Amino acid sequence: MFPASRLAALLLLSAVSLPAAAQDSIVTHKSMAPELALDLARAAFADCRKRGFQVAVAVVDRFGVTQVVLRDRFAGPHTPATAAGKAWTAVSFRTGTTELAAISQPGMPQSGLRDLPGAVILGGGLVVESGGTLVGGIGVSGAPGGEADDACAKAGIEAVRDKLDF
């Protein structure tokens, strides 16, 4: 049998540790409202149009679920799925797809990323953060190259920056 002081210490320890375990049972997170996702997509779309690019833009939530897709009338039929794939990939790996493309070249340690189902390892996918917290991703497809897709996505994020810092 335990001495009374040891039993008291065990009871105190278990009482103190229970609230910590209970706190880990529920997680809260930030989430973009559909209106903000639409504003983000529209801003990136407008920037690409201003540059003369016919693109598709997709915005996904922090879990990679598509919230918004916009496709310009002459953007290729592959662009909506590619834009959504870029956004999903950026969120999934918490890294922009241009960076993923650079670190996953054939022969590099991360080259296997290119073989994962659903991963679109092409420039144009960026994470969207609010106060350092991941809230979603944006993907742009159809501009001439990943750098141009990235530029439109970045412009979209900057256009709604004040709304992201909620």
QUIDADA-V980376 format. One record per residue. N is the residue number from 0. RES is the residue in one small letter. PHI is phi in radians with two decimals (NA if undefined). PSI is psi in degrees with one decimal (none if undefined). BURIAL is I if it has 9 or more other ideal C-beta (glycine too) atoms within 8 Angstrom, else O. Layout:
n: [N,N]
res: [RES,RES]
phi: [PHI,PHI]
psi: [PSI,PSI]
burial: [BURIAL,BURIAL]
This chain:
n: [0,1,2,3,4,5,6,7,8,9,10,11,12,13,14,15,16,17,18,19,20,21,22,23,24,25,26,27,28,29,30,31,32,33,34,35,36,37,38,39,40,41,42,43,44,45,46,47,48,49,50,51,52,53,54,55,56,57,58,59,60,61,62,63,64,65,66,67,68,69,70,71,72,73,74,75,76,77,78,79,80,81,82,83,84,85,86,87,88,89,90,91,92,93,94,95,96,97,98,99,100,101,102,103,104,105,106,107,108,109,110,111,112,113,114,115,116,117,118,119,120,121,122,123,124,125,126,127,128,129,130,131,132,133,134,135,136,137,138,139,140,141,142,143,144,145,146,147,148,149,150,151,152,153,154,155,156,157,158,159,160,161,162,163,164,165]
res: [m,f,p,a,s,r,l,a,a,l,l,l,l,s,a,v,s,l,p,a,a,a,q,d,s,i,v,t,h,k,s,m,a,p,e,l,a,l,d,l,a,r,a,a,f,a,d,c,r,k,r,g,f,q,v,a,v,a,v,v,d,r,f,g,v,t,q,v,v,l,r,d,r,f,a,g,p,h,t,p,a,t,a,a,g,k,a,w,t,a,v,s,f,r,t,g,t,t,e,l,a,a,i,s,q,p,g,m,p,q,s,g,l,r,d,l,p,g,a,v,i,l,g,g,g,l,v,v,e,s,g,g,t,l,v,g,g,i,g,v,s,g,a,p,g,g,e,a,d,d,a,c,a,k,a,g,i,e,a,v,r,d,k,l,d,f]
phi: [NA,-1.37,-1.12,-0.99,-1.18,-1.22,-1.11,-1.10,-1.12,-1.10,-1.10,-1.11,-1.07,-1.20,-1.18,-1.25,-1.42,-1.07,-1.06,-1.10,-1.14,-1.15,-1.15,-1.33,-1.36,-2.20,-2.08,-1.86,-2.63,-1.46,-2.54,-1.34,-1.23,-0.96,-1.13,-1.20,-1.05,-1.17,-1.04,-1.08,-1.09,-1.08,-1.14,-1.14,-1.03,-1.10,-1.11,-1.11,-1.05,-1.02,-1.47,1.55,-1.78,-1.69,-2.35,-2.03,-2.23,-2.24,-2.16,-2.02,-1.42,-1.10,-1.73,1.55,-1.47,-1.14,-1.83,-2.51,-2.38,-2.13,-2.30,-1.23,-1.07,-1.87,-1.19,-1.05,-1.13,-1.43,-1.19,-1.08,-1.17,-1.19,-1.08,-1.11,-1.14,-1.13,-1.10,-1.06,-1.10,-1.03,-1.20,-1.05,-1.74,0.93,-2.61,-1.06,-1.25,-1.14,-1.14,-1.09,-1.09,-1.20,-1.58,-2.08,-1.08,-0.90,1.56,-1.57,-0.97,-1.64,-1.07,-1.13,-0.97,-1.16,-1.67,-1.29,-1.03,1.52,-1.31,-2.02,-1.70,-2.40,-0.99,2.14,-1.96,-2.30,-1.39,-2.02,-2.11,-2.26,1.02,1.43,-1.90,-1.12,-2.11,2.95,-2.58,-2.26,-2.27,-2.19,-2.45,2.17,-1.26,-1.31,1.89,-1.09,-1.11,-1.20,-1.06,-1.03,-1.05,-1.17,-1.11,-1.09,-1.09,-1.09,-1.10,-1.10,-1.14,-1.97,-0.89,-1.12,-1.43,-1.30,-1.49,-1.54]
psi: [147.4,143.6,154.1,-38.4,-36.7,-40.5,-42.2,-41.0,-42.2,-43.2,-43.0,-43.7,-44.6,-35.0,-38.3,-35.2,-20.8,-47.4,-35.7,-42.9,-39.7,-36.9,-30.7,-10.1,-23.1,130.8,135.3,154.3,160.0,150.3,140.8,135.5,151.8,-34.5,-38.7,-41.2,-41.0,-42.6,-42.1,-48.2,-44.4,-40.3,-43.7,-42.5,-47.2,-39.9,-42.7,-42.8,-42.9,-33.2,-4.3,18.3,136.0,112.0,173.0,145.9,134.2,142.5,130.2,158.1,-176.7,-16.6,0.5,8.0,129.0,130.2,-39.4,139.9,129.2,136.6,125.6,155.2,-28.1,7.5,145.2,155.8,-20.2,-14.8,-37.1,-45.8,-37.1,-42.5,-45.1,-38.3,-38.9,-44.3,-44.6,-43.3,-45.0,-43.9,-43.4,-41.7,-1.5,38.7,141.4,147.2,-23.6,-42.6,-41.3,-38.7,-38.7,-38.0,-1.3,23.6,152.3,136.0,-11.0,155.8,-32.0,13.6,-23.5,-19.2,-34.9,-18.2,-3.5,136.4,130.3,-15.3,129.6,101.2,70.6,146.3,149.9,-1.2,128.3,150.2,151.2,123.9,152.4,113.7,36.1,2.7,133.1,126.2,-10.5,-165.3,158.0,140.6,138.9,136.3,136.1,-18.1,163.3,79.2,157.7,-33.2,-41.3,-39.9,-44.5,-44.1,-41.9,-41.1,-43.7,-41.0,-38.4,-44.7,-44.6,-34.3,-27.0,12.5,-43.3,-29.3,-24.2,-29.6,54.4,none]
burial: [O,O,O,O,O,O,I,O,O,I,O,O,O,O,O,O,O,O,O,O,O,O,O,O,O,O,O,O,O,I,O,I,O,O,O,I,I,I,I,I,I,I,I,I,I,O,I,I,I,O,I,O,I,I,I,I,I,I,I,I,I,I,O,I,O,I,I,I,I,I,I,I,O,O,I,O,O,O,I,I,O,I,I,I,I,I,I,I,I,I,I,I,I,O,O,I,I,I,O,I,I,O,I,I,O,O,O,O,O,O,I,O,I,O,O,O,O,O,I,I,I,I,I,I,I,I,I,I,I,I,O,O,O,I,I,I,I,I,I,I,I,I,I,O,O,I,O,I,I,I,I,I,I,I,I,I,I,O,I,I,O,O,O,I,O,O]
